[in-house]
């Protein structure tokens, strides 16, 4: 454990930020799972609405540094392809 006051504060801040990142990652993964489940079920209307949510949360994750920008672009591209294949 740190002895210096600023180091103690950094420990508290790190714990809080770690918790926030875990919460965000959890909601991120949940949104992706819901979208893929809707696509696999073949429910186009539900998939279209969940697509918007999934893309939004992927963009937010990239902007917060949770995932890399290229990973976000790849995921969004795959989501779009999954949605477009449903319409064909």
Buried (B, 14 or more C-beta within 10 A) or exposed (E): EEEEEEEEEEEEEEEEEEEEBEEBEEEBEEBBEBBBEBBEEEBEEBBBEBBEEBBEBBBBBBEEEBBEEEEBEEBBEEBEEBBEEBEE
